[in-house]
Amino acid sequence: MAGHFEITDAPNGGFRVKLMDGTGRLVATSVKYPTKDAAVVGISWTREIAGTGLIRDMSHGGHGDLIIPKSRAAHATARLHSHTRFPAASVRGLRSL
């Protein structure tokens, strides 16, 4: 299911980015960007984060635990262990969906 980004005018000036799913439903709306160029940079950052970002459970009772989807558990765990920002001690408490 391919989605797309839309750059729209923000109220009171500037621009917002909308992330739409493959059926045209809104998935997320960005912060306000001052220029279209800034919105495009925001899309680039969003693509990077969405493709490589960890899932952290910040819901009530989640305590910031990392969640690793079962289909990518081995890949994400290996990435955690190989990255200096996330020492092995931070892997404690990982959960699978």
Secondary structure per residue as TSV (DSSP state, phi and psi in degrees):
chain	resnum	aa	ss	phi	psi
A	1	M	-	360.0	104.9
A	2	A	-	-86.5	137.2
A	3	G	-	-112.6	-168.3
A	4	H	E	-156.1	166.8
A	5	F	E	-105.0	144.6
A	6	E	E	-125.7	131.7
A	7	I	E	-96.6	123.9
A	8	T	E	-125.8	160.9
A	9	D	E	-71.6	137.0
A	10	A	-	-93.4	149.6
A	11	P	T	-59.1	142.9
A	12	N	T	64.8	27.8
A	13	G	S	95.0	161.4
A	14	G	S	85.1	-168.0
A	15	F	E	-139.5	153.0
A	16	R	E	-125.0	155.7
A	17	V	E	-113.2	132.1
A	18	K	E	-110.5	134.9
A	19	L	E	-99.8	120.4
A	20	M	E	-111.6	144.1
A	21	D	-	-83.1	-178.9
A	22	G	T	-64.5	-16.6
A	23	T	T	-100.5	4.3
A	24	G	S	88.7	8.8
A	25	R	-	-86.2	144.6
A	26	L	E	-69.6	129.1
A	27	V	E	-104.0	-42.9
A	28	A	E	-156.3	154.6
A	29	T	E	-124.9	138.9
A	30	S	-	-83.0	176.7
A	31	V	-	-69.2	172.9
A	32	K	-	-83.7	132.3
A	33	Y	B	-107.4	144.2
A	34	P	S	-73.8	-27.3
A	35	T	S	-137.6	163.9
A	36	K	H	-65.7	-37.9
A	37	D	H	-59.7	-41.2
A	38	A	H	-64.8	-36.8
A	39	A	H	-64.9	-39.9
A	40	V	H	-64.9	-39.8
A	41	V	H	-63.3	-40.8
A	42	G	H	-60.6	-37.7
A	43	I	H	-64.7	-42.3
A	44	S	H	-60.7	-43.6
A	45	W	H	-64.2	-40.4
A	46	T	H	-62.8	-42.1
A	47	R	H	-60.7	-42.8
A	48	E	H	-64.5	-47.0
A	49	I	H	-64.5	-44.6
A	50	A	H	-63.5	-33.8
A	51	G	H	-81.7	-23.6
A	52	T	H	-128.9	-9.8
A	53	G	-	-70.6	146.5
A	54	L	-	-78.4	162.1
A	55	I	E	-104.7	119.7
A	56	R	E	-114.1	125.2
A	57	D	E	-82.7	102.7
A	58	M	-	-105.6	14.2
A	59	S	S	-72.8	168.8
A	60	H	T	-56.6	123.7
A	61	G	T	86.8	-5.1
A	62	G	T	-78.8	-28.9
A	63	H	T	56.7	24.6
A	64	G	T	75.1	12.4
A	65	D	E	-59.1	146.6
A	66	L	E	-82.1	139.9
A	67	I	E	-115.2	129.0
A	68	I	E	-118.1	117.0
A	69	P	-	-58.8	142.4
A	70	K	G	-56.0	-36.9
A	71	S	G	-69.7	-19.0
A	72	R	G	-123.2	14.5
A	73	A	H	-58.6	-47.2
A	74	A	H	-64.9	-42.5
A	75	H	H	-63.4	-48.4
A	76	A	H	-66.7	-39.7
A	77	T	H	-64.8	-41.8
A	78	A	H	-62.2	-39.5
A	79	R	H	-65.7	-39.9
A	80	L	H	-60.8	-44.8
A	81	H	H	-69.7	-27.1
A	82	S	H	-91.7	-6.6
A	83	H	-	-102.0	127.8
A	84	T	T	-68.1	-23.0
A	85	R	T	-69.0	-20.8
A	86	F	S	-121.4	82.8
A	87	P	-	-61.1	160.6
A	88	A	G	-53.1	-33.3
A	89	A	G	-61.5	-28.1
A	90	S	G	-76.2	-11.0
A	91	V	G	-74.4	-21.2
A	92	R	T	-55.9	135.5
A	93	G	T	89.9	5.8
A	94	L	-	-65.8	141.1
A	95	R	E	-125.0	152.1
A	96	S	E	-104.8	146.1
A	97	L	-	-76.2	360.0
